[in-house]
Amino acid sequence: MSEKEISASSRLGSSDEMDLKSIDSDALKLAEMGYTQDLKRNYTVLSVLGVGFSLTNSWFGISAALVTGINSGGPVLIVYGIILIALISTCVGISLSELASAYPNSGGQYFWANELAPRRYANFASYLTGWFAWAGSVFTSASVALAVGSAGVGCWQLSHPDLSSVIQPWHVVVSYQVINVFSFFFNCYGRFLPTIGQITLYTSLISFFVILVAVPAKATTHQDAKFVFANFVNNTGWSQNGIAFIVGLINTNWAFACLDCATHLSEEVHRPEKMVPIAIMGTVAIGFVTSWTYSIALFFSMRDVEGLVNTSTLVPILALFYQALGSKAGAITLEALIMATGIGCQVACHTWQSRLCWSFARDKGLPFPRYLSKVDKKLGVPLRAHFVSFSAFSPFTLCGRDDDSNSQNATPRSTLSIFVDFQTIYTKLPDLKGFEVPKEVEIRFV
């Protein structure tokens, strides 16, 4: 038996009785980190990219949070903000890729924090990072469910203006829960998830292409280049445009958030040290191309900025479609494509947060770790962690007085939580050239 096998065997313990000759190299690497292979490696690089991009889904993020960008900078904020955030996201993606290549573990950020921080602070840094990561995933799931639910209510209001002139908060609460429950069941069957990831990727790209072509083609009038590239709108209440621009960056920032998603699938894909970085950087590249071209096409087709801000549907992108196409049916059809993309994003959110909850509980970072760290062998998913994560953000729509405040608050909360836990590992990021996984890895919080 080789030195690696002896080292792995000593960490797994005699009670596990694993035949190390039968496990593949990926499982052996995982064993060297002190973990057993609990999930099947059913994902391919395309399906990991599908889940990663479906979650980040930059062009959908621009659509869903358009109200923030329109009020805090207008076209200038979004067109140039995408370029700025894409550059930052490239740096974030490179760092995540390097760490994912060196430490292919479903724990992701909190596992890396434990390895990179000084021993004195390692457990605290890892524990804090894990909670911020899971909180970020929960807030992100809430913000996506709100965005998709609000889009559905907006379509209903546009098609039935005489039945209800004002959208009520309970309308969005109900639609939020419908989207939430509907997406939950997709993550209950592990063998279907890789296929679902690919389907949601194709759904997003096809929807993007249809909207990119249809809106400019059907728009009766088009704005000039000055409107698209030099028109700054400040409805924030801040007198300084620079502050308004910074506030508005939450729109474009949200569109490139959640890049760590692929890292939490490291134990479900073969050769994760190579495939996960490809998925991360592919997500950034596709996200920039789709979101930037999409935004420019829409702004050239826009007629009235004030009409978007004050729309009775409370969904600016739906109002933009209606302005460009002049048809309620056409606008609702295009919004349905965005909703289909959003549901794919919500399914990916459930995958992301369930894996975070499961892996963090496995290292005893959450209460009831023995319960939450169990993987359902028949379904092939951490069903208990999935249900707890699902339940964690289900009541979020009940925490505010109106749907608009909830939706706008959930977005910055999710983005802030995610980037705080990224910052924890970046402050201690070493040179990983020629790095090998240490022979002894131990994370146990209690």
PyMOL commands that set and color helices and strands:
alter all, ss='L'
color gray80, all
select helices_A, chain A and resi 3-12+14-16+25-32+45-56+58-64+66-71+74-102+109-116+122-159+169-186+190-218+225-230+241-254+259-268+272-301+305-309+316-325+328-362+369-372+383-398+403-426
alter helices_A, ss='H'
color red, helices_A
deselect
rebuild
show_as cartoon
